[in-house]
Amino acid sequence: MTKATKILGLIGRAVDYSYSPLIHNTACQLLGLSYHYTVFNIADPCMIHDALLGAKALGIAGFNVTIPYKKTVVPFLDNLSGEAASIHAVNTIVNEQGRLIGHNTDIAGFAAPLLPYRESIRGKAVSICGAGGAALAAIEAFNRFFAPKEILLFVRDQQKASSLLEESGHDKSAPVTIVRLDDPAKIKECRVIVNATPIGTRGSNDSPLPLDRELLHPGQIVYDMVYNPLDTPLMRAAQLAGATTISGIEMLIGQAERSFTLWSGMQMPTTAVREALLQEIHGQQPR
């Protein structure tokens, strides 16, 4: 008798563009694991609780969680890991015999490609554009791994950002200063600039850049969490300005690697997965 296939999936809104199925299904095929990863688009946040109850009933093995539900799922889970509890945001759910456990692999996944620059970041100001679960993960990662002097959080809605920080229980070593997106002069002083918004995503109706390209210069590291397209408008502008760039693909693979281990207990064959992912991306580029 063949072993039953375990189902994994991504919870989000309009996320058919995601490369997560390719990443995880490639890893499972390479390791001979009986898992299948798919996408669960949920348009109405009021349906999240029902979806998670259904997951328990159906025995779905786990999920990733993305925009805009990383905080929405939290009240409906049975327990949270230390990382998820630290920012009250979840990007990975594991079904442990009917108990849904929330994790946050975004924190370590975000930090991984920045670690070679750790000493140059220590004691310097850094900035983040955005006020969602991804921004909270970046704040937590900066505090855990990099000891910056200050974290500037550039947002459209200051009240929403204040509420987000308060709800997350943020009380860390580096102070977080909330700054309006239309007052970005301080960004020039920052060693790292992070885009934690969907701006620049393929098909997005937003402005293609989260900040003025004149603020970019060679002394900066520009990190765009957007990974589709690979070469975002922000990445192109940063490269032209002489800044060091980090693609969202690095965080995507970093967090996926940790999620995969939580579900399967095995290490993801990252090199082969990265090759398959880049081959797929380059195959989708217009000629």
SERO-4910 file (N, C-alpha, C, O; in steps of 0.05 Angstrom, whole numbers):
BEGIN
 pado doro    nc1    nc2    nc3   cac1   cac2   cac3    cc1    cc2    cc3    oc1    oc2    oc3
  Met    A     17    -24      0      0      0      0     18     25      0     36     27     16
  Thr    A     11     44    -18     27     68    -19     20     86      5     -2     87     14
  Lys    A     40    102     13     37    120     35     20    144     26     24    155      5
  Ala    A      1    152     43    -17    175     36     -1    200     34     18    205     49
  Thr    A     -8    217     14      6    242     10     -4    262     30    -28    265     35
  Lys    A     15    276     43      8    297     62      7    324     47     23    330     29
  Ile    A    -13    340     54    -18    365     40     -6    388     56    -10    391     81
  Leu    A      8    406     42     18    431     53      8    453     35      0    448     13
  Gly    A      7    478     45     -2    499     28      4    527     38     15    531     60
  Leu    A     -2    546     21      3    574     27    -24    588     30    -41    587     12
  Ile    A    -28    601     53    -52    617     58    -46    646     52    -27    657     62
  Gly    A    -61    658     34    -57    686     28    -81    696     11   -101    682      8
  Arg    A    -78    721      1    -99    732    -16    -86    738    -44    -67    752    -46
  Ala    A    -98    726    -64    -88    730    -92    -58    724    -94    -43    741   -104
  Val    A    -50    700    -86    -22    693    -85    -15    670   -104      3    654    -99
  Asp    A    -30    669   -127    -24    648   -147      4    652   -159     15    634   -170
  Tyr    A     15    677   -157     41    682   -168     64    669   -151     87    669   -161
  Ser    A     58    659   -128     78    650   -109     96    628   -121     86    610   -135
  Tyr    A    122    629   -114    140    607   -121    142    586    -99    157    567   -102
  Ser    A    127    589    -77    129    570    -56    122    541    -64    136    523    -55
  Pro    A    101    537    -80     96    510    -89    120    497   -104    127    474   -100
  Leu    A    133    513   -122    156    503   -136    178    495   -116    191    474   -119
  Ile    A    184    513    -97    205    508    -78    200    483    -62    218    465    -62
  His    A    177    480    -50    172    458    -32    167    432    -47    176    411    -38
  Asn    A    153    433    -70    149    408    -85    175    398    -97    179    374    -99
  Thr    A    193    416   -105    219    408   -115    234    394    -93    246    373    -97
  Ala    A    235    406    -69    249    394    -47    238    367    -40    253    348    -35
  Cys    A    211    364    -39    199    338    -32    205    317    -53    210    294    -46
  Gln    A    205    324    -79    211    305   -100    240    296    -98    246    272   -101
  Leu    A    258    315    -93    287    308    -91    292    289    -67    310    272    -69
  Leu    A    277    292    -46    281    275    -22    262    251    -21    264    235     -2
  Gly    A    245    249    -41    226    226    -41    205    227    -19    197    206    -10
  Leu    A    197    251    -11    177    254     10    148    255     -2    144    266    -23
  Ser    A    129    243     12    102    242      3     86    266     13     68    265     29
  Tyr    A     94    290      3     81    315      9     73    328    -18     87    324    -38
  His    A     52    344    -17     45    361    -40     37    388    -29     21    390    -11
  Tyr    A     49    409    -41     45    437    -32     29    452    -53     35    451    -76
  Thr    A      8    466    -43     -9    480    -61    -16    508    -50     -5    515    -29
  Val    A    -33    523    -64    -40    550    -55    -69    551    -47    -87    540    -60
  Phe    A    -75    564    -24   -102    568    -15   -107    599    -14    -99    612      5
  Asn    A   -121    609    -35   -128    637    -36   -153    642    -19   -174    629    -24
  Ile    A   -151    659      1   -174    666     18   -179    696     15   -164    712     24
  Ala    A   -202    703      2   -207    731     -3   -217    746     21   -212    770     24
  Asp    A   -232    732     38   -245    745     61   -231    737     87   -230    713     94
  Pro    A   -220    756    102   -207    750    127   -225    737    147   -216    723    165
  Cys    A   -251    741    145   -270    728    163   -271    698    160   -281    683    177
  Met    A   -260    688    138   -260    659    133   -235    645    143   -233    620    141
  Ile    A   -216    660    154   -191    648    164   -197    627    185   -185    605    184
  His    A   -214    633    204   -219    614    226   -231    588    215   -223    566    222
  Asp    A   -251    591    197   -263    567    184   -242    551    169   -242    526    170
  Ala    A   -224    565    155   -203    551    140   -185    534    158   -178    512    151
  Leu    A   -178    546    181   -160    531    199   -175    508    213   -163    487    218
  Leu    A   -200    512    219   -216    489    229   -218    467    209   -215    443    215
  Gly    A   -222    475    183   -223    455    162   -196    440    159   -196    416    154
  Ala    A   -174    455    163   -148    442    161   -144    421    182   -133    400    177
  Lys    A   -154    427    206   -153    406    227   -169    382    220   -160    359    222
  Ala    A   -193    387    210   -211    365    204   -200    348    181   -203    323    181
  Leu    A   -187    360    162   -177    346    138   -149    335    143   -139    320    126
  Gly    A   -136    342    165   -110    332    170    -88    344    153    -68    331    148
  Ile    A    -92    369    144    -71    383    128    -47    387    146    -49    396    168
  Ala    A    -23    380    135      1    379    151     12    406    160     24    408    181
  Gly    A      7    426    144     18    453    151     14    473    130      6    467    107
  Phe    A     20    498    137     16    520    119     40    540    121     53    541    142
  Asn    A     44    555    100     57    581    102     34    601    102     12    596     92
  Val    A     39    625    113     20    646    114     33    671    104     55    678    112
  Thr    A     19    685     86     31    710     74     10    732     75    -12    729     86
  Ile    A     16    754     61      0    778     61    -29    771     54    -34    756     34
  Pro    A    -49    781     69    -47    799     92    -54    785    118    -65    798    136
  Tyr    A    -47    759    121    -59    743    143    -39    735    165    -45    718    181
  Lys    A    -14    745    165      6    736    184     -2    741    213      5    726    231
  Lys    A    -17    763    217    -27    769    244    -55    758    248    -63    752    270
  Thr    A    -71    757    226    -99    748    228   -101    720    239   -120    714    254
  Val    A    -82    702    232    -84    674    240    -78    670    270    -87    650    281
  Val    A    -64    689    283    -54    684    309    -75    676    330    -70    656    344
  Pro    A    -98    690    332   -117    682    353   -129    654    349   -141    644    368
  Phe    A   -126    642    326   -139    617    320   -120    593    322   -128    570    315
  Leu    A    -96    598    331    -76    576    334    -75    566    363    -83    580    381
  Asp    A    -66    542    366    -66    529    393    -41    537    409    -41    537    433
  Asn    A    -20    545    395      5    553    409     23    568    390     20    565    365
  Leu    A     42    583    401     61    598    384     89    591    394     94    587    417
  Ser    A    108    590    374    136    588    381    145    614    393    131    634    392
  Gly    A    169    614    404    180    638    416    183    660    396    178    683    402
  Glu    A    192    653    371    196    674    351    169    686    343    167    711    340
  Ala    A    149    669    339    123    680    331    110    697    354     98    717    348
  Ala    A    113    687    378    103    702    401    116    729    404    104    748    414
  Ser    A    142    731    397    157    756    401    146    779    384    149    802    391
  Ile    A    133    773    361    122    794    344     93    790    338     81    805    322
  His    A     80    769    350     52    764    345     46    762    315     25    772    306
  Ala    A     63    749    300     59    745    272     69    717    264     90    709    274
  Val    A     55    704    247     61    676    240     63    674    209     47    684    195
  Asn    A     84    660    200     86    654    172     87    624    166     87    616    143
  Thr    A     87    608    188     88    579    184     71    566    206     73    572    229
  Ile    A     54    547    197     37    533    216     43    503    213     44    493    191
  Val    A     46    489    235     50    460    235     27    447    250     20    455    272
  Asn    A     15    427    237     -7    412    249      5    389    264     14    369    252
  Glu    A      6    391    291     17    370    308     -6    355    320    -16    361    342
  Gln    A    -15    334    306    -36    316    316    -61    332    324    -72    327    345
  Gly    A    -69    350    306    -93    365    311    -90    391    325   -109    406    329
  Arg    A    -66    397    334    -60    423    346    -43    440    327    -23    431    317
  Leu    A    -53    464    321    -39    481    302    -20    499    317    -27    516    333
  Ile    A      6    496    310     27    511    323     38    532    304     46    525    282
  Gly    A     39    557    312     48    579    295     78    584    300     87    586    323
  His    A     92    587    278    121    594    279    126    619    262    109    627    246
  Asn    A    149    631    265    157    652    247    185    647    238    205    652    252
  Thr    A    188    637    213    214    632    201    224    656    185    246    656    175
  Asp    A    207    677    183    215    702    169    238    715    184    255    727    170
  Ile    A    239    713    210    260    728    226    287    718    218    304    734    210
  Ala    A    292    692    221    318    681    213    322    681    183    345    685    174
  Gly    A    301    677    168    303    678    138    311    706    129    327    708    110
  Phe    A    300    727    141    308    754    134    337    759    141    352    772    126
  Ala    A    346    750    164    373    756    174    394    742    158    416    754    154
  Ala    A    389    719    147    410    702    135    427    717    114    452    716    117
  Pro    A    416    730     94    433    743     74    447    768     84    465    778     71
  Leu    A    438    779    107    451    803    118    474    796    137    491    813    143
  Leu    A    476    771    145    497    764    165    525    771    157    541    778    174
  Pro    A    533    768    131    560    776    123    566    805    128    589    813    128
  Tyr    A    545    822    131    549    851    135    545    859    164    542    883    170
  Arg    A    544    840    182    536    845    210    553    867    223    541    886    235
  Glu    A    579    866    220    596    886    234    592    914    223    594    933    238
  Ser    A    586    916    197    582    943    185    555    954    192    551    978    188
  Ile    A    537    938    202    510    947    209    509    955    239    494    972    247
  Arg    A    525    941    255    525    946    284    529    976    290    549    988    281
  Gly    A    511    987    306    514   1015    315    505   1035    294    508   1059    299
  Lys    A    495   1026    271    486   1045    250    455   1045    249    442   1027    259
  Ala    A    444   1066    238    416   1068    233    408   1050    210    422   1048    190
  Val    A    384   1038    212    373   1022    190    344   1031    186    332   1043    204
  Ser    A    333   1025    163    305   1034    158    289   1012    145    300    995    130
  Ile    A    263   1013    150    244    993    139    220   1008    129    209   1025    143
  Cys    A    212   1003    104    188   1014     93    166    993     96    167    972     85
  Gly    A    145   1000    111    123    981    115    115    978    144    131    984    162
  Ala    A     91    969    149     81    966    176     64    941    179     43    942    193
  Gly    A     73    919    167     58    894    170     75    873    184     95    879    196
  Gly    A     66    848    181     80    826    194    109    823    184    127    816    200
  Ala    A    114    829    158    141    827    148    159    848    160    183    842    166
  Ala    A    149    872    164    164    893    177    171    885    206    193    890    215
  Leu    A    152    873    220    157    865    248    179    843    248    196    844    266
  Ala    A    179    825    229    200    805    228    227    818    223    247    810    236
  Ala    A    229    838    206    254    852    201    263    867    226    287    866    232
  Ile    A    245    880    241    252    894    266    264    874    286    285    879    298
  Glu    A    251    851    289    260    831    307    287    820    299    305    815    316
  Ala    A    291    815    273    317    805    263    339    825    268    361    817    277
  Phe    A    334    850    263    355    871    268    363    870    297    387    872    303
  Asn    A    344    869    315    350    869    343    364    843    353    382    844    370
  Arg    A    356    821    342    368    795    350    397    792    340    414    781    354
  Phe    A    402    801    316    427    794    303    446    817    297    470    812    293
  Phe    A    437    842    296    453    863    285    459    887    302    476    903    296
  Ala    A    444    891    324    449    913    343    451    940    330    472    953    333
  Pro    A    431    949    314    433    975    302    429    997    323    419    992    345
  Lys    A    437   1021    316    433   1044    334    404   1052    335    394   1059    357
  Glu    A    390   1051    313    363   1060    311    350   1046    287    363   1041    267
  Ile    A    324   1040    290    308   1029    268    287   1050    260    270   1057    276
  Leu    A    288   1060    236    269   1079    226    247   1064    210    253   1049    191
  Leu    A    222   1067    218    200   1053    205    184   1073    189    170   1090    200
  Phe    A    187   1072    162    174   1091    144    147   1079    136    146   1058    124
  Val    A    126   1094    142     99   1084    138     80   1106    126     86   1130    128
  Arg    A     59   1098    115     38   1117    106     20   1125    129     11   1148    130
  Asp    A     14   1106    146     -5   1111    168      9   1107    195     14   1085    204
  Gln    A     16   1130    208     32   1129    233     16   1116    255     27   1101    271
  Gln    A    -10   1121    256    -27   1109    277    -28   1079    275    -26   1065    295
  Lys    A    -30   1069    250    -30   1040    246     -4   1028    255     -3   1006    267
  Ala    A     18   1041    248     44   1031    255     48   1031    286     59   1012    296
  Ser    A     39   1052    299     41   1053    328     25   1030    341     34   1017    360
  Ser    A      1   1025    330    -16   1004    341     -3    977    336     -4    959    353
  Leu    A     10    973    313     23    948    306     46    943    326     48    920    336
  Leu    A     62    963    332     84    959    350     74    953    378     85    937    393
  Glu    A     53    967    386     41    963    413     30    935    416     34    922    436
  Glu    A     15    926    395      4    899    396     25    877    397     21    856    409
  Ser    A     47    883    384     69    862    382     85    861    408    102    844    411
  Gly    A     80    881    426     96    881    451    124    890    446    142    881    461
  His    A    129    906    425    157    913    419    169    929    442    160    950    449
  Asp    A    191    919    452    206    932    473    235    922    471    244    906    488
  Lys    A    249    931    452    276    920    445    298    940    450    293    963    457
  Ser    A    322    931    445    346    948    451    348    972    432    355    994    441
  Ala    A    342    968    407    344    990    388    317   1004    386    297    992    380
  Pro    A    317   1031    391    291   1045    389    280   1045    361    296   1047    342
  Val    A    254   1044    359    240   1045    333    227   1073    331    211   1080    347
  Thr    A    235   1088    310    223   1114    305    205   1112    281    214   1104    259
  Ile    A    180   1120    284    161   1119    262    162   1145    246    160   1166    258
  Val    A    166   1142    220    170   1166    203    150   1163    179    147   1141    169
  Arg    A    138   1185    171    120   1184    148    136   1180    123    158   1190    120
  Leu    A    124   1165    104    137   1160     78    143   1186     63    160   1186     46
  Asp    A    127   1207     68    132   1232     53    153   1250     67    156   1273     59
  Asp    A    167   1239     87    188   1254    101    213   1236    103    221   1230    126
  Pro    A    225   1227     81    245   1206     81    274   1215     82    291   1199     77
  Ala    A    279   1241     89    307   1251     87    326   1234    103    349   1230     95
  Lys    A    318   1224    126    336   1208    144    346   1182    131    365   1170    140
  Ile    A    332   1174    110    339   1149     97    367   1149     86    380   1128     84
  Lys    A    377   1173     79    404   1175     68    425   1167     88    446   1157     80
  Glu    A    419   1169    114    438   1163    135    438   1133    142    455   1124    158
  Cys    A    420   1118    131    416   1090    139    435   1071    124    439   1073    100
  Arg    A    447   1053    139    464   1032    128    448   1012    112    457   1003     91
  Val    A    424   1005    121    407    986    108    379    998    103    368   1011    121
  Ile    A    368    994     79    341   1002     72    326    976     65    335    961     47
  Val    A    304    971     78    288    947     72    260    955     62    247    972     73
  Asn    A    252    943     40    225    946     30    209    922     40    212    900     31
  Ala    A    191    927     60    174    906     71    145    912     63    126    903     77
  Thr    A    141    925     40    115    930     29    112    913      4    131    903     -6
  Pro    A     87    911     -7     84    897    -33     91    914    -57     90    905    -80
  Ile    A    100    940    -53    106    958    -75    128    946    -93    149    938    -83
  Gly    A    122    945   -118    141    933   -137    134    905   -145    147    893   -164
  Thr    A    114    892   -132    106    865   -139     94    865   -167     80    884   -175
  Arg    A     99    844   -182     88    841   -209     57    844   -208     44    830   -192
  Gly    A     47    862   -224     18    866   -224      7    886   -203    -17    891   -203
  Ser    A     25    897   -186     17    915   -166      8    942   -178     20    951   -198
  Asn    A    -12    955   -167    -21    981   -177     -8   1004   -162    -12   1027   -169
  Asp    A     10    997   -142     23   1018   -127     45   1031   -144     53   1021   -165
  Ser    A     56   1053   -133     79   1066   -145    102   1045   -146    104   1029   -127
  Pro    A    118   1044   -167    138   1023   -170    161   1025   -150    176   1006   -147
  Leu    A    164   1048   -136    186   1050   -117    174   1059    -90    157   1077    -89
  Pro    A    183   1047    -67    173   1056    -41    187   1081    -31    178   1092    -11
  Leu    A    207   1092    -46    221   1116    -37    234   1129    -62    235   1117    -83
  Asp    A    243   1154    -58    255   1169    -79    283   1158    -86    299   1154    -68
  Arg    A    288   1152   -111    313   1140   -119    337   1159   -113    360   1149   -111
  Glu    A    332   1185   -109    354   1203   -103    365   1199    -75    386   1209    -68
  Leu    A    351   1184    -58    360   1178    -31    380   1155    -30    392   1150     -9
  Leu    A    383   1141    -52    401   1117    -53    429   1125    -60    434   1143    -76
  His    A    449   1111    -47    477   1117    -53    494   1092    -47    484   1073    -36
  Pro    A    520   1093    -54    537   1069    -52    542   1058    -24    549   1035    -21
  Gly    A    537   1075     -3    542   1065     24    520   1049     36    521   1042     60
  Gln    A    500   1042     21    476   1029     32    474   1000     22    485    992      2
  Ile    A    459    985     38    450    958     31    420    960     27    406    967     45
  Val    A    410    954      3    382    956     -3    371    928     -6    379    913    -23
  Tyr    A    351    922     11    340    895     13    310    896      7    295    908     22
  Asp    A    303    884    -16    275    885    -24    262    858    -18    270    838    -30
  Met    A    242    857     -1    229    832      5    212    821    -18    205    798    -19
  Val    A    205    839    -37    190    830    -60    208    812    -77    231    819    -82
  Tyr    A    197    789    -86    213    770   -101    202    764   -129    214    749   -144
  Asn    A    179    776   -135    167    771   -162    158    799   -172    136    808   -164
  Pro    A    173    811   -190    195    801   -206    221    800   -190    224    813   -169
  Leu    A    240    785   -199    266    783   -186    281    809   -187    292    818   -167
  Asp    A    280    823   -210    293    849   -213    273    871   -210    263    881   -230
  Thr    A    266    878   -185    245    898   -179    255    926   -187    279    930   -190
  Pro    A    237    945   -190    245    973   -195    264    983   -173    283    998   -179
  Leu    A    259    976   -148    277    985   -126    305    973   -130    325    986   -126
  Met    A    307    947   -137    333    934   -141    348    948   -164    372    952   -162
  Arg    A    334    954   -185    347    967   -208    357    995   -200    379   1003   -208
  Ala    A    340   1010   -186    348   1037   -177    372   1036   -158    390   1052   -160
  Ala    A    372   1017   -140    395   1014   -121    420   1006   -135    442   1017   -129
  Gln    A    418    988   -154    442    980   -170    454   1004   -185    478   1008   -186
  Leu    A    437   1020   -197    446   1044   -212    459   1064   -193    477   1079   -201
  Ala    A    450   1065   -168    461   1084   -148    487   1073   -136    500   1088   -120
  Gly    A    494   1049   -142    519   1037   -131    515   1024   -104    535   1017    -92
  Ala    A    491   1020    -95    486   1007    -69    488    977    -72    486    966    -94
  Thr    A    494    964    -49    493    935    -48    464    926    -47    448    938    -33
  Thr    A    457    905    -62    429    897    -63    426    868    -54    443    851    -58
  Ile    A    403    863    -41    395    836    -33    367    831    -43    348    846    -36
  Ser    A    363    811    -59    337    804    -70    320    790    -50    329    776    -33
  Gly    A    293    794    -54    274    779    -37    275    749    -40    265    735    -23
  Ile    A    287    740    -62    291    711    -66    307    699    -43    302    677    -35
  Glu    A    326    714    -32    343    704    -11    326    699     14    330    678     27
  Met    A    309    718     21    291    714     44    271    692     39    265    676     57
  Leu    A    261    691     14    241    670      7    253    642     12    240    625     24
  Ile    A    277    638      2    290    612      6    298    607     35    295    585     45
  Gly    A    307    628     48    316    625     76    293    618     94    296    600    111
  Gln    A    270    631     91    247    623    108    235    597    100    226    581    117
  Ala    A    235    591     74    224    565     64    241    542     75    229    521     82
  Glu    A    267    545     75    284    524     85    277    516    114    276    492    121
  Arg    A    272    536    130    265    531    158    237    520    161    232    503    178
  Ser    A    218    530    145    191    519    145    192    489    138    178    472    150
  Phe    A    207    483    117    208    455    107    218    436    129    208    414    132
  Thr    A    238    445    144    248    428    166    228    425    188    226    403    199
  Leu    A    212    445    194    191    443    214    170    422    206    161    407    223
  Trp    A    163    421    180    143    402    171    154    374    168    141    355    175
  Ser    A    178    372    157    188    345    149    209    334    168    214    309    167
  Gly    A    222    350    184    244    341    200    269    337    185    289    326    195
  Met    A    270    346    159    293    342    142    304    369    132    290    389    132
  Gln    A    329    369    124    341    392    112    333    395     83    334    376     68
  Met    A    326    419     75    319    424     47    345    423     30    365    434     39
  Pro    A    344    410      7    367    411    -12    369    438    -25    361    441    -49
  Thr    A    379    458    -11    376    486    -18    389    492    -45    377    507    -61
  Thr    A    412    481    -50    426    488    -75    410    480   -100    407    495   -119
  Ala    A    399    455    -99    383    445   -122    357    461   -124    348    467   -146
  Val    A    345    468   -101    320    483   -102    325    511   -113    309    520   -129
  Arg    A    347    523   -105    353    550   -116    357    549   -146    347    566   -160
  Glu    A    371    529   -156    375    526   -185    348    523   -200    344    535   -220
  Ala    A    330    506   -189    304    502   -201    288    528   -201    274    535   -220
  Leu    A    290    543   -179    275    568   -176    285    589   -196    269    602   -210
  Leu    A    311    592   -197    322    612   -216    317    605   -245    312    623   -262
  Gln    A    318    579   -251    311    570   -278    282    577   -285    277    586   -308
  Glu    A    264    573   -267    236    580   -271    232    610   -275    218    619   -293
  Ile    A    246    626   -258    243    655   -260    254    666   -286    241    682   -300
  His    A    277    656   -294    289    666   -319    273    657   -343    272    671   -363
  Gly    A    259    634   -340    242    624   -362    217    641   -365    205    641   -387
  Gln    A    210    656   -344    186    673   -345    192    701   -354    174    717   -360
  Gln    A    218    709   -356    225    736   -363    217    741   -393    222    724   -410
  Pro    A    206    765   -398    201    772   -426    226    773   -443    247    782   -433
  Arg    A    224    764   -468    248    764   -485    247    787   -505    265    790   -521
***
